[in-house]
Amino acid sequence: MQHNQEAGALSRRGLFKVSAAFLAGVSGLATLPKQLLAAPLEGKLVTLIDLSLCDGCADRPQPACVTSCKQEKNHTIPKPVDPIPSPFPTNIIEDWSKKQEVANRLTPYNRIFVQKALVTVNGQEKNLSIPRRCMHCDNPACATICPFSANTKDKNGAVVIDQELCFGGAKCKTVCPWQIPQRQSGVGIYLKVAKEFMGNGVMYKCDLCIDRLRAGRTPACMEACPKKAMLIGPRDQIHAEAEKRAAALGGHIFGRQENGGTSTLYVSSVAFKELEQKLSPVSADPKKGQPLLKPGVKRKMAESDGLGKAVLAAPAIGLVAGLVGAFGKLSQRKAENAGKEER
């Protein structure tokens, strides 16, 4: 999809892409070892966020990772229609297009942010900086629950939402323990299908700069980090590096078991249970930030994947079948009219 294309534009290819995807769905560098520095960005990748190195870019107007992510991703979001249709029955419109400067929480235009926690380290109080974005779970419930398979787990570990397939239903946000995906209303395929009754835009989140990874490049946030607090590499090597750093700090690792395991590991000298108590309280209120890095958080759909998918599939299958049939009839009618004109 061209970035300057009108919001909601829907091609025949786009419609059949939705249908096919749905059917398929229900069926510190200096301290790193040389082998990790030279490791290609391929296979199963894991990222490491070292909280002992991140200082939140105190010498900058905003953290370098935030700035670089905005520059890399914000131009890919289409301009919302005006006015944005009010969805039934919630009447809730989420429009961040006029608040793109927001940097203290996740939004469609801010896919990474840095939280602060005042903690005690070696007997001294210190403001700990904690970069927050999608954890890229090993078995993401957000991908399991999406009825159109707009949300998928790439073989390299990135969890990616396809703008051309997403209806903005926000089920992915509901099952995410950190409420990572964020919705921009007034964009996406729902505008051409059932704009008052189905969906409400497109969900956006960090996709680990999937296009850069496929080209063998590092994600923008990691490339920009002046402290090299965020790293990416082969799964086994990053896990080993996390263990090494945690041991050196006498510290802790977050992400190995949380939500069934993730492709993001945090290393901290402060226990994550303590960080949980120091960060903003869990709240749906946008002013109070994202849910916390709560240790041991369970995967919400661990015992109900099959049932959840089947329940979601029932109404959507009928819709997709109807869309394909209607589009096929429209194409046939156009062909017949063209034939008549030629005769």
Secondary structure as a PSIPRED ss2 file (coil, helix, strand):
# PSIPRED VFORMAT (PSIPRED V4.0)

   1 M C   1.000  0.000  0.000
   2 Q C   1.000  0.000  0.000
   3 H C   1.000  0.000  0.000
   4 N C   1.000  0.000  0.000
   5 Q C   1.000  0.000  0.000
   6 E C   1.000  0.000  0.000
   7 A C   1.000  0.000  0.000
   8 G C   1.000  0.000  0.000
   9 A C   1.000  0.000  0.000
  10 L C   1.000  0.000  0.000
  11 S C   1.000  0.000  0.000
  12 R H   0.000  1.000  0.000
  13 R H   0.000  1.000  0.000
  14 G H   0.000  1.000  0.000
  15 L H   0.000  1.000  0.000
  16 F H   0.000  1.000  0.000
  17 K H   0.000  1.000  0.000
  18 V H   0.000  1.000  0.000
  19 S H   0.000  1.000  0.000
  20 A H   0.000  1.000  0.000
  21 A H   0.000  1.000  0.000
  22 F H   0.000  1.000  0.000
  23 L H   0.000  1.000  0.000
  24 A H   0.000  1.000  0.000
  25 G H   0.000  1.000  0.000
  26 V H   0.000  1.000  0.000
  27 S C   1.000  0.000  0.000
  28 G C   1.000  0.000  0.000
  29 L H   0.000  1.000  0.000
  30 A H   0.000  1.000  0.000
  31 T H   0.000  1.000  0.000
  32 L C   1.000  0.000  0.000
  33 P C   1.000  0.000  0.000
  34 K H   0.000  1.000  0.000
  35 Q H   0.000  1.000  0.000
  36 L H   0.000  1.000  0.000
  37 L H   0.000  1.000  0.000
  38 A C   1.000  0.000  0.000
  39 A C   1.000  0.000  0.000
  40 P C   1.000  0.000  0.000
  41 L C   1.000  0.000  0.000
  42 E C   1.000  0.000  0.000
  43 G C   1.000  0.000  0.000
  44 K C   1.000  0.000  0.000
  45 L E   0.000  0.000  1.000
  46 V E   0.000  0.000  1.000
  47 T E   0.000  0.000  1.000
  48 L E   0.000  0.000  1.000
  49 I E   0.000  0.000  1.000
  50 D E   0.000  0.000  1.000
  51 L C   1.000  0.000  0.000
  52 S C   1.000  0.000  0.000
  53 L C   1.000  0.000  0.000
  54 C C   1.000  0.000  0.000
  55 D C   1.000  0.000  0.000
  56 G C   1.000  0.000  0.000
  57 C C   1.000  0.000  0.000
  58 A C   1.000  0.000  0.000
  59 D C   1.000  0.000  0.000
  60 R C   1.000  0.000  0.000
  61 P C   1.000  0.000  0.000
  62 Q C   1.000  0.000  0.000
  63 P C   1.000  0.000  0.000
  64 A H   0.000  1.000  0.000
  65 C H   0.000  1.000  0.000
  66 V H   0.000  1.000  0.000
  67 T H   0.000  1.000  0.000
  68 S H   0.000  1.000  0.000
  69 C H   0.000  1.000  0.000
  70 K H   0.000  1.000  0.000
  71 Q H   0.000  1.000  0.000
  72 E H   0.000  1.000  0.000
  73 K H   0.000  1.000  0.000
  74 N H   0.000  1.000  0.000
  75 H H   0.000  1.000  0.000
  76 T H   0.000  1.000  0.000
  77 I C   1.000  0.000  0.000
  78 P C   1.000  0.000  0.000
  79 K C   1.000  0.000  0.000
  80 P C   1.000  0.000  0.000
  81 V C   1.000  0.000  0.000
  82 D C   1.000  0.000  0.000
  83 P C   1.000  0.000  0.000
  84 I C   1.000  0.000  0.000
  85 P C   1.000  0.000  0.000
  86 S C   1.000  0.000  0.000
  87 P C   1.000  0.000  0.000
  88 F C   1.000  0.000  0.000
  89 P C   1.000  0.000  0.000
  90 T C   1.000  0.000  0.000
  91 N C   1.000  0.000  0.000
  92 I C   1.000  0.000  0.000
  93 I C   1.000  0.000  0.000
  94 E C   1.000  0.000  0.000
  95 D C   1.000  0.000  0.000
  96 W C   1.000  0.000  0.000
  97 S C   1.000  0.000  0.000
  98 K C   1.000  0.000  0.000
  99 K C   1.000  0.000  0.000
 100 Q C   1.000  0.000  0.000
 101 E C   1.000  0.000  0.000
 102 V C   1.000  0.000  0.000
 103 A C   1.000  0.000  0.000
 104 N C   1.000  0.000  0.000
 105 R C   1.000  0.000  0.000
 106 L C   1.000  0.000  0.000
 107 T E   0.000  0.000  1.000
 108 P C   1.000  0.000  0.000
 109 Y C   1.000  0.000  0.000
 110 N E   0.000  0.000  1.000
 111 R C   1.000  0.000  0.000
 112 I C   1.000  0.000  0.000
 113 F E   0.000  0.000  1.000
 114 V E   0.000  0.000  1.000
 115 Q E   0.000  0.000  1.000
 116 K E   0.000  0.000  1.000
 117 A E   0.000  0.000  1.000
 118 L E   0.000  0.000  1.000
 119 V E   0.000  0.000  1.000
 120 T E   0.000  0.000  1.000
 121 V E   0.000  0.000  1.000
 122 N C   1.000  0.000  0.000
 123 G C   1.000  0.000  0.000
 124 Q E   0.000  0.000  1.000
 125 E E   0.000  0.000  1.000
 126 K E   0.000  0.000  1.000
 127 N E   0.000  0.000  1.000
 128 L E   0.000  0.000  1.000
 129 S E   0.000  0.000  1.000
 130 I E   0.000  0.000  1.000
 131 P E   0.000  0.000  1.000
 132 R E   0.000  0.000  1.000
 133 R C   1.000  0.000  0.000
 134 C C   1.000  0.000  0.000
 135 M C   1.000  0.000  0.000
 136 H C   1.000  0.000  0.000
 137 C E   0.000  0.000  1.000
 138 D C   1.000  0.000  0.000
 139 N C   1.000  0.000  0.000
 140 P C   1.000  0.000  0.000
 141 A H   0.000  1.000  0.000
 142 C H   0.000  1.000  0.000
 143 A H   0.000  1.000  0.000
 144 T H   0.000  1.000  0.000
 145 I H   0.000  1.000  0.000
 146 C C   1.000  0.000  0.000
 147 P C   1.000  0.000  0.000
 148 F C   1.000  0.000  0.000
 149 S C   1.000  0.000  0.000
 150 A C   1.000  0.000  0.000
 151 N E   0.000  0.000  1.000
 152 T E   0.000  0.000  1.000
 153 K E   0.000  0.000  1.000
 154 D C   1.000  0.000  0.000
 155 K C   1.000  0.000  0.000
 156 N C   1.000  0.000  0.000
 157 G C   1.000  0.000  0.000
 158 A C   1.000  0.000  0.000
 159 V E   0.000  0.000  1.000
 160 V E   0.000  0.000  1.000
 161 I E   0.000  0.000  1.000
 162 D C   1.000  0.000  0.000
 163 Q C   1.000  0.000  0.000
 164 E C   1.000  0.000  0.000
 165 L C   1.000  0.000  0.000
 166 C C   1.000  0.000  0.000
 167 F C   1.000  0.000  0.000
 168 G C   1.000  0.000  0.000
 169 G C   1.000  0.000  0.000
 170 A C   1.000  0.000  0.000
 171 K H   0.000  1.000  0.000
 172 C H   0.000  1.000  0.000
 173 K H   0.000  1.000  0.000
 174 T H   0.000  1.000  0.000
 175 V H   0.000  1.000  0.000
 176 C C   1.000  0.000  0.000
 177 P C   1.000  0.000  0.000
 178 W C   1.000  0.000  0.000
 179 Q C   1.000  0.000  0.000
 180 I C   1.000  0.000  0.000
 181 P C   1.000  0.000  0.000
 182 Q E   0.000  0.000  1.000
 183 R E   0.000  0.000  1.000
 184 Q E   0.000  0.000  1.000
 185 S C   1.000  0.000  0.000
 186 G C   1.000  0.000  0.000
 187 V C   1.000  0.000  0.000
 188 G C   1.000  0.000  0.000
 189 I H   0.000  1.000  0.000
 190 Y H   0.000  1.000  0.000
 191 L H   0.000  1.000  0.000
 192 K H   0.000  1.000  0.000
 193 V C   1.000  0.000  0.000
 194 A C   1.000  0.000  0.000
 195 K C   1.000  0.000  0.000
 196 E C   1.000  0.000  0.000
 197 F C   1.000  0.000  0.000
 198 M C   1.000  0.000  0.000
 199 G C   1.000  0.000  0.000
 200 N C   1.000  0.000  0.000
 201 G C   1.000  0.000  0.000
 202 V E   0.000  0.000  1.000
 203 M E   0.000  0.000  1.000
 204 Y E   0.000  0.000  1.000
 205 K C   1.000  0.000  0.000
 206 C C   1.000  0.000  0.000
 207 D C   1.000  0.000  0.000
 208 L C   1.000  0.000  0.000
 209 C C   1.000  0.000  0.000
 210 I H   0.000  1.000  0.000
 211 D H   0.000  1.000  0.000
 212 R H   0.000  1.000  0.000
 213 L H   0.000  1.000  0.000
 214 R H   0.000  1.000  0.000
 215 A C   1.000  0.000  0.000
 216 G C   1.000  0.000  0.000
 217 R C   1.000  0.000  0.000
 218 T C   1.000  0.000  0.000
 219 P C   1.000  0.000  0.000
 220 A H   0.000  1.000  0.000
 221 C H   0.000  1.000  0.000
 222 M H   0.000  1.000  0.000
 223 E H   0.000  1.000  0.000
 224 A H   0.000  1.000  0.000
 225 C C   1.000  0.000  0.000
 226 P C   1.000  0.000  0.000
 227 K C   1.000  0.000  0.000
 228 K C   1.000  0.000  0.000
 229 A C   1.000  0.000  0.000
 230 M E   0.000  0.000  1.000
 231 L E   0.000  0.000  1.000
 232 I E   0.000  0.000  1.000
 233 G E   0.000  0.000  1.000
 234 P E   0.000  0.000  1.000
 235 R H   0.000  1.000  0.000
 236 D H   0.000  1.000  0.000
 237 Q H   0.000  1.000  0.000
 238 I H   0.000  1.000  0.000
 239 H H   0.000  1.000  0.000
 240 A H   0.000  1.000  0.000
 241 E H   0.000  1.000  0.000
 242 A H   0.000  1.000  0.000
 243 E H   0.000  1.000  0.000
 244 K H   0.000  1.000  0.000
 245 R H   0.000  1.000  0.000
 246 A H   0.000  1.000  0.000
 247 A H   0.000  1.000  0.000
 248 A H   0.000  1.000  0.000
 249 L H   0.000  1.000  0.000
 250 G C   1.000  0.000  0.000
 251 G C   1.000  0.000  0.000
 252 H E   0.000  0.000  1.000
 253 I E   0.000  0.000  1.000
 254 F E   0.000  0.000  1.000
 255 G C   1.000  0.000  0.000
 256 R C   1.000  0.000  0.000
 257 Q C   1.000  0.000  0.000
 258 E H   0.000  1.000  0.000
 259 N H   0.000  1.000  0.000
 260 G H   0.000  1.000  0.000
 261 G C   1.000  0.000  0.000
 262 T E   0.000  0.000  1.000
 263 S C   1.000  0.000  0.000
 264 T E   0.000  0.000  1.000
 265 L E   0.000  0.000  1.000
 266 Y E   0.000  0.000  1.000
 267 V E   0.000  0.000  1.000
 268 S E   0.000  0.000  1.000
 269 S C   1.000  0.000  0.000
 270 V C   1.000  0.000  0.000
 271 A C   1.000  0.000  0.000
 272 F H   0.000  1.000  0.000
 273 K H   0.000  1.000  0.000
 274 E H   0.000  1.000  0.000
 275 L H   0.000  1.000  0.000
 276 E H   0.000  1.000  0.000
 277 Q H   0.000  1.000  0.000
 278 K H   0.000  1.000  0.000
 279 L C   1.000  0.000  0.000
 280 S C   1.000  0.000  0.000
 281 P C   1.000  0.000  0.000
 282 V C   1.000  0.000  0.000
 283 S C   1.000  0.000  0.000
 284 A C   1.000  0.000  0.000
 285 D C   1.000  0.000  0.000
 286 P H   0.000  1.000  0.000
 287 K H   0.000  1.000  0.000
 288 K H   0.000  1.000  0.000
 289 G C   1.000  0.000  0.000
 290 Q C   1.000  0.000  0.000
 291 P C   1.000  0.000  0.000
 292 L C   1.000  0.000  0.000
 293 L C   1.000  0.000  0.000
 294 K C   1.000  0.000  0.000
 295 P C   1.000  0.000  0.000
 296 G C   1.000  0.000  0.000
 297 V C   1.000  0.000  0.000
 298 K C   1.000  0.000  0.000
 299 R C   1.000  0.000  0.000
 300 K C   1.000  0.000  0.000
 301 M C   1.000  0.000  0.000
 302 A C   1.000  0.000  0.000
 303 E C   1.000  0.000  0.000
 304 S C   1.000  0.000  0.000
 305 D H   0.000  1.000  0.000
 306 G H   0.000  1.000  0.000
 307 L H   0.000  1.000  0.000
 308 G H   0.000  1.000  0.000
 309 K H   0.000  1.000  0.000
 310 A H   0.000  1.000  0.000
 311 V H   0.000  1.000  0.000
 312 L H   0.000  1.000  0.000
 313 A H   0.000  1.000  0.000
 314 A H   0.000  1.000  0.000
 315 P H   0.000  1.000  0.000
 316 A H   0.000  1.000  0.000
 317 I H   0.000  1.000  0.000
 318 G H   0.000  1.000  0.000
 319 L H   0.000  1.000  0.000
 320 V H   0.000  1.000  0.000
 321 A H   0.000  1.000  0.000
 322 G H   0.000  1.000  0.000
 323 L H   0.000  1.000  0.000
 324 V H   0.000  1.000  0.000
 325 G H   0.000  1.000  0.000
 326 A H   0.000  1.000  0.000
 327 F H   0.000  1.000  0.000
 328 G H   0.000  1.000  0.000
 329 K H   0.000  1.000  0.000
 330 L H   0.000  1.000  0.000
 331 S H   0.000  1.000  0.000
 332 Q H   0.000  1.000  0.000
 333 R H   0.000  1.000  0.000
 334 K H   0.000  1.000  0.000
 335 A H   0.000  1.000  0.000
 336 E H   0.000  1.000  0.000
 337 N H   0.000  1.000  0.000
 338 A H   0.000  1.000  0.000
 339 G H   0.000  1.000  0.000
 340 K H   0.000  1.000  0.000
 341 E H   0.000  1.000  0.000
 342 E H   0.000  1.000  0.000
 343 R C   1.000  0.000  0.000
